[in-house]
């Protein structure tokens, strides 16, 4: 037989034919270095402090300050230590941690082995330095009285607890399954509402007529974000259903807690009687939880947003499936 009549094992035309649908797998994205995540964590924590930065970072006037000082002459601090700024402290810290968690989750395909740990370290470096620097400045300026020690200890406790909650939020958002991430995002959503309010009206500023309508809209930011978090994670498993319920509970309790703290801590009369302040805060908290006109609208908004998102995802999935069948 003529050798030229034998067919090659692989025909060149078949190996290069244009209708061949075989594709090579896409290369894995290159991992970032751990120090990049350290810097991203620090940048996220600094971003969380933005509302305080734009206010000028002057320590608010203190009732127990040792010397008479004008507001513009107060020292620069990294956190607004004041009994009237407790909610702002919480919002600044938790929002920064949440930003870091979102960045870590979005970049998870490029995340190195210890990327979450490095980002958490970066967040903590900024936040711990902020707490220590502010504490040392305030301690140096307060009167030498037992009331001053109690006052400062309370502020440090609020800041420390906020840092710990921020750590939880960041780890849930960055590394937990979607059910856990949903809970972390819901906690962050409640804090983010206060963060936005403080950005629109920095500490010490007076709301203008132009800003007032925006402040009315800000109160809808937490329920919308909680609804978006539920829609993103979905409710396809028992764990996600439970997480969605817990997210709604957080949305129900969080604003009520904020209202109670704002009303109790913002009273100069109650500031002299901690027991009476706590009693008043409990009363306001209970009223905010049980008043339908206060508690129900945010929950309804969150459920509506979540339902729209889940239905929208389902419709897109069905449309994509039909398109794949017809092609």
C-alpha positions as CSV (number, residue, x, y, z in Angstrom):
1,X,0.0,0.0,0.0
2,X,1.2,3.5,-0.8
3,X,2.2,5.3,2.4
4,X,0.6,8.4,1.1
5,X,-2.8,6.7,1.3
6,X,-2.6,6.1,5.1
7,X,-4.4,8.7,7.2
8,X,-2.5,10.5,9.9
9,X,-3.5,9.9,13.5
10,X,-4.7,13.5,13.9
11,X,-5.7,15.4,10.8
12,X,-4.2,18.9,10.7
13,X,-7.5,20.3,9.5
14,X,-9.3,18.9,12.5
15,X,-6.7,20.3,14.9
16,X,-7.2,23.8,13.6
17,X,-10.8,23.9,12.3
18,X,-12.5,27.2,13.1
19,X,-15.7,25.6,14.5
20,X,-13.8,23.8,17.3
21,X,-15.4,25.0,20.6
22,X,-12.7,23.7,22.8
23,X,-11.2,26.4,25.0
24,X,-8.3,26.5,27.4
25,X,-9.2,27.3,31.0
26,X,-8.6,30.9,32.0
27,X,-5.6,31.4,34.2
28,X,-6.0,31.9,37.9
29,X,-5.8,35.6,38.9
30,X,-2.5,36.5,40.5
31,X,-2.6,36.7,44.2
32,X,-1.9,40.0,45.9
33,X,0.8,40.2,48.6
34,X,-0.1,40.1,52.2
35,X,1.2,43.6,52.8
36,X,-1.3,44.9,50.2
37,X,-4.1,43.6,52.4
38,X,-2.5,45.1,55.4
39,X,-2.6,48.5,53.6
40,X,-6.1,47.9,52.4
41,X,-7.2,47.2,55.9
42,X,-5.6,50.4,57.2
43,X,-7.2,52.4,54.3
44,X,-10.6,50.9,55.1
45,X,-10.4,51.9,58.7
46,X,-9.3,55.5,57.7
47,X,-12.3,55.6,55.3
48,X,-14.5,54.8,58.2
49,X,-13.3,57.8,60.1
50,X,-14.2,60.1,57.2
51,X,-17.2,61.9,58.8
52,X,-15.0,62.8,61.8
53,X,-12.1,63.9,59.5
54,X,-14.4,66.3,57.6
55,X,-15.6,67.8,60.9
56,X,-12.0,69.0,61.7
57,X,-11.3,66.3,64.3
58,X,-11.4,68.8,67.2
59,X,-12.2,67.2,70.5
60,X,-15.8,68.1,71.5
61,X,-16.1,70.4,74.5
62,X,-15.9,68.4,77.8
63,X,-18.0,69.2,80.9
64,X,-15.1,68.0,83.0
65,X,-12.3,69.7,81.1
66,X,-9.7,71.2,83.5
67,X,-9.4,74.6,81.8
68,X,-11.8,77.0,80.0
69,X,-11.1,76.3,76.3
70,X,-12.8,77.5,73.1
71,X,-14.1,74.9,70.7
72,X,-11.5,75.8,68.1
73,X,-8.7,75.5,70.7
74,X,-9.5,71.9,71.7
75,X,-6.9,69.3,70.7
76,X,-7.0,67.2,67.6
77,X,-8.1,63.6,68.3
78,X,-8.8,60.6,66.1
79,X,-12.2,59.8,67.7
80,X,-14.9,62.1,69.0
81,X,-14.9,61.2,72.7
82,X,-18.0,62.8,74.2
83,X,-21.1,61.5,75.8
84,X,-23.1,63.0,73.0
85,X,-21.1,61.3,70.3
86,X,-21.4,57.7,71.4
87,X,-23.3,56.7,68.3
88,X,-20.8,58.4,66.1
89,X,-17.9,56.5,67.7
90,X,-19.8,53.2,67.0
91,X,-20.6,54.2,63.4
92,X,-17.0,55.3,62.6
93,X,-15.4,52.1,63.8
94,X,-18.0,49.5,62.5
95,X,-18.3,51.1,59.1
96,X,-14.5,51.0,58.6
97,X,-14.4,47.3,59.6
98,X,-17.3,46.6,57.2
99,X,-15.6,48.3,54.3
100,X,-12.6,46.1,54.9
101,X,-14.7,43.0,55.0
102,X,-16.4,43.9,51.7
103,X,-13.0,44.5,50.0
104,X,-11.7,41.2,51.3
105,X,-14.7,39.3,50.0
106,X,-14.8,41.0,46.6
107,X,-11.1,40.3,46.1
108,X,-11.2,36.7,47.5
109,X,-9.9,35.2,44.2
110,X,-6.8,37.3,44.5
111,X,-6.5,36.9,48.3
112,X,-3.3,35.3,49.7
113,X,-3.5,32.6,52.3
114,X,-3.4,35.0,55.2
115,X,-5.1,37.9,53.5
116,X,-8.0,38.2,55.9
117,X,-5.6,38.2,58.9
118,X,-3.5,40.8,57.3
119,X,-6.5,43.0,56.5
120,X,-7.8,42.6,60.0
121,X,-4.4,43.6,61.4
122,X,-4.4,46.7,59.2
123,X,-7.9,47.7,60.5
124,X,-6.9,47.1,64.1
125,X,-3.7,49.1,63.8
126,X,-5.7,52.2,62.8
127,X,-8.5,51.7,65.3
128,X,-6.4,50.8,68.3
129,X,-4.1,53.8,67.6
130,X,-7.2,56.0,67.4
131,X,-8.6,54.7,70.7
132,X,-5.2,55.0,72.5
133,X,-4.4,58.5,71.1
134,X,-7.8,59.9,72.0
135,X,-7.8,58.3,75.4
136,X,-4.4,59.8,76.3
137,X,-5.3,63.3,75.1
138,X,-8.6,63.3,76.9
139,X,-7.0,61.9,80.1
140,X,-4.4,64.7,80.1
141,X,-7.1,67.4,79.8
142,X,-9.7,66.2,82.2
143,X,-10.0,67.4,85.8
144,X,-8.5,65.2,88.5
145,X,-11.8,63.8,89.8
146,X,-13.4,60.4,90.2
147,X,-16.1,61.5,87.8
148,X,-13.5,62.1,85.2
149,X,-12.2,58.5,85.5
150,X,-15.7,57.1,85.3
151,X,-16.5,59.3,82.3
152,X,-13.3,58.3,80.4
153,X,-13.7,54.6,81.3
154,X,-17.2,54.6,79.8
155,X,-16.0,56.2,76.6
156,X,-13.1,53.7,76.3
157,X,-15.5,50.9,76.9
158,X,-17.8,52.0,74.1
159,X,-14.9,52.4,71.7
160,X,-13.5,49.0,72.7
161,X,-16.8,47.3,72.3
162,X,-17.2,48.9,68.9
163,X,-13.8,47.6,67.8
164,X,-14.8,44.1,68.9
165,X,-18.1,44.3,67.1
166,X,-16.2,45.6,64.0
167,X,-13.9,42.6,64.1
168,X,-16.9,40.3,64.1
169,X,-18.5,42.2,61.2
170,X,-15.4,42.1,59.2
171,X,-14.8,38.4,59.6
172,X,-18.4,37.6,58.8
173,X,-18.4,39.7,55.7
174,X,-15.0,38.7,54.5
175,X,-14.8,34.9,55.2
176,X,-18.1,33.5,56.4
177,X,-20.7,31.7,54.1
178,X,-23.4,33.9,52.7
179,X,-25.7,33.3,55.7
180,X,-23.0,34.7,58.1
181,X,-22.1,37.5,55.7
182,X,-25.7,38.5,55.5
183,X,-25.8,39.0,59.3
184,X,-22.5,41.0,59.2
185,X,-23.8,43.2,56.5
186,X,-27.0,43.9,58.4
187,X,-25.1,45.0,61.5
188,X,-23.0,47.3,59.3
189,X,-26.1,48.6,57.6
190,X,-27.5,49.9,60.9
191,X,-24.2,51.6,61.7
192,X,-23.9,53.0,58.2
193,X,-27.1,55.0,58.5
194,X,-25.6,56.9,61.4
195,X,-22.3,57.2,59.4
196,X,-24.1,58.8,56.5
197,X,-26.0,61.3,58.8
198,X,-22.7,62.4,60.3
199,X,-21.1,62.8,56.9
200,X,-24.0,65.0,55.7
201,X,-24.0,67.0,59.0
202,X,-20.5,66.9,60.5
203,X,-20.1,67.1,64.2
204,X,-20.7,70.6,65.4
205,X,-22.4,71.8,62.2
206,X,-26.0,72.9,61.9
207,X,-28.3,71.2,59.3
208,X,-29.1,73.5,56.5
209,X,-32.4,73.6,54.5
210,X,-30.7,71.8,51.6
211,X,-29.5,68.9,53.7
212,X,-32.8,68.4,55.6
213,X,-34.4,66.3,52.8
214,X,-31.3,64.2,52.5
215,X,-31.4,63.4,56.2
216,X,-35.0,62.2,55.8
217,X,-33.8,59.8,53.1
218,X,-30.8,58.6,55.2
219,X,-33.1,56.8,57.6
220,X,-34.1,54.5,54.8
221,X,-30.5,53.4,54.0
222,X,-30.3,50.7,56.7
223,X,-33.6,48.9,55.6
224,X,-32.6,49.1,51.9
225,X,-29.1,47.7,52.6
226,X,-30.5,44.9,54.7
227,X,-32.9,44.0,51.9
228,X,-30.1,44.1,49.4
229,X,-28.0,41.8,51.7
230,X,-30.9,39.3,51.9
231,X,-31.5,39.4,48.2
232,X,-27.7,38.9,47.5
233,X,-27.4,35.9,49.8
234,X,-30.8,34.4,48.9
235,X,-33.0,32.2,51.1
236,X,-32.4,28.9,49.4
237,X,-31.2,27.1,52.5
238,X,-32.4,26.8,56.1
239,X,-29.3,28.7,57.3
240,X,-30.0,31.6,55.0
241,X,-33.6,31.7,56.0
242,X,-32.6,31.9,59.6
243,X,-30.0,34.5,58.8
244,X,-32.6,36.6,56.9
245,X,-34.8,36.5,60.0
246,X,-31.9,37.5,62.2
247,X,-31.1,40.3,59.9
248,X,-34.6,41.7,60.2
249,X,-34.3,41.4,64.0
250,X,-31.1,43.4,63.9
251,X,-32.9,46.0,61.8
252,X,-35.7,46.1,64.3
253,X,-33.5,46.3,67.4
254,X,-30.6,48.4,66.1
255,X,-32.5,51.7,65.3
256,X,-34.4,51.4,68.6
257,X,-31.1,51.0,70.5
258,X,-29.8,54.1,68.6
259,X,-32.8,56.1,69.5
260,X,-32.6,55.1,73.2
261,X,-28.9,55.9,73.5
262,X,-29.3,59.2,71.6
263,X,-32.1,60.4,73.9
264,X,-30.5,59.3,77.1
265,X,-26.9,60.3,76.5
266,X,-28.1,63.6,75.0
267,X,-29.7,64.8,78.2
268,X,-27.5,67.0,80.5
269,X,-30.0,66.5,83.3
270,X,-29.7,62.7,83.2
271,X,-25.9,62.8,82.8
272,X,-25.7,63.5,86.6
273,X,-27.7,60.4,87.5
274,X,-26.5,57.3,85.6
275,X,-29.2,55.1,87.1
276,X,-32.0,57.5,86.0
277,X,-30.3,57.7,82.5
278,X,-30.3,53.9,82.2
279,X,-34.0,53.7,83.2
280,X,-34.9,56.4,80.7
281,X,-32.9,54.6,78.0
282,X,-34.8,51.4,78.7
283,X,-38.1,53.1,78.5
284,X,-37.3,54.8,75.1
285,X,-35.9,51.5,73.8
286,X,-39.1,49.7,74.7
287,X,-41.3,52.4,73.1
288,X,-39.2,52.4,69.9
289,X,-39.6,48.6,69.6
290,X,-43.3,48.5,70.2
291,X,-44.6,51.6,68.4
292,X,-45.8,50.3,65.0
293,X,-45.3,53.6,63.2
294,X,-41.6,53.5,64.2
295,X,-40.8,49.8,64.0
296,X,-42.8,48.6,61.0
297,X,-41.9,50.9,58.1
298,X,-38.2,49.9,58.0
299,X,-39.0,46.2,58.3
300,X,-41.6,46.4,55.5
301,X,-39.1,48.3,53.3
302,X,-36.4,45.7,53.9
303,X,-38.8,42.8,53.0
304,X,-40.0,44.6,49.9
305,X,-36.4,45.3,48.7
306,X,-35.4,41.7,49.5
307,X,-38.4,40.3,47.6
308,X,-37.8,42.4,44.6
309,X,-34.1,41.3,44.5
310,X,-34.9,37.6,44.9
311,X,-37.6,37.6,42.3
312,X,-35.4,39.6,39.9
313,X,-32.6,37.1,40.3
314,X,-35.0,34.2,39.7
315,X,-36.3,35.8,36.5
316,X,-32.8,36.4,35.2
317,X,-31.8,32.8,36.0
318,X,-34.9,31.4,34.2
319,X,-34.2,33.7,31.2
320,X,-30.6,32.6,31.1
321,X,-31.6,28.9,31.2
322,X,-34.0,29.3,28.3
323,X,-31.4,31.1,26.3
324,X,-28.9,28.3,26.9
325,X,-31.4,25.7,25.8
326,X,-32.2,27.4,22.5
327,X,-28.5,28.0,21.6
